[in-house]
Amino acid sequence: MTISPAAPVSDPAAGMVDADTFRQALARHAAGVVIVTLPGPAGLTVTSFSSASLAPPLVSFYIGHGSSNWPAVREAERFAVNLMGHGQEAVAARFARKGADRFGPPTRWHHGPDRLPLLGGATTHLICTRHALVTVGDHELVIGQVTQAILGTGELPLLHHQGRFTRPQTGGHDDQ
């Protein structure tokens, strides 16, 4: 069987893919959804979250310098990472929307360690201290050292794929 490559959508001669094509390409990658919460309270939906190191335990995420949450993230010494479970699409959408009352009803949350906001419906909460901030293009890479992990339910995770929230598929068929 021969597989032919897809036709390029951008011009490699230009030396860089255009922003629209880049967004379309990355939308094809499913990413876990977390909500980073900060004192204030403040918070934002993140799909660029990943583990960075086991020793010491480090996690990371990116935030755009133009984000309304960037000043709060830049100033925060501590933050919580709420790994969101399936069924939390509305909460993730609320925390992604500019100008939304993120912590008002119907959001369920309580103060956790260091008075960090912890969200109901999260499968796990990671309590972090800021380890480093690294400028990467028009974003900031935020690296946090995990000081505490509060394990919750074993629910399926919430994913973001093709511009929408979804969940992992089971049994090889479409359960959406």
HELIX and SHEET records of a PDB file:
HELIX    1   1 PRO A   12  ALA A   14  5                                   3    
HELIX    2   2 ALA A   19  LEU A   26  1                                   8    
HELIX    3   3 TRP A   70  GLU A   75  1                                   6    
HELIX    4   4 GLU A   89  ALA A   96  1                                   8    
HELIX    5   5 PRO A  113  ARG A  115  5                                   3    
SHEET    1   A 3 ALA A  31  GLY A  32  0                                        
SHEET    2   A 3 LEU A 159  HIS A 161 -1                                        
SHEET    3   A 3 ARG A 164  THR A 166 -1                                        
SHEET    1   B 7 ALA A  42  VAL A  46  0                                        
SHEET    2   B 7 VAL A  34  LEU A  38 -1                                        
SHEET    3   B 7 ARG A  78  MET A  84 -1                                        
SHEET    4   B 7 ALA A 122  VAL A 136 -1                                        
SHEET    5   B 7 HIS A 139  LEU A 151 -1                                        
SHEET    6   B 7 LEU A  58  GLY A  64 -1                                        
SHEET    7   B 7 SER A  50  SER A  53 -1                                        
SHEET    1   C 2 TRP A 109  HIS A 111  0                                        
SHEET    2   C 2 PRO A 117  LEU A 119 -1                                        
END                                                                             
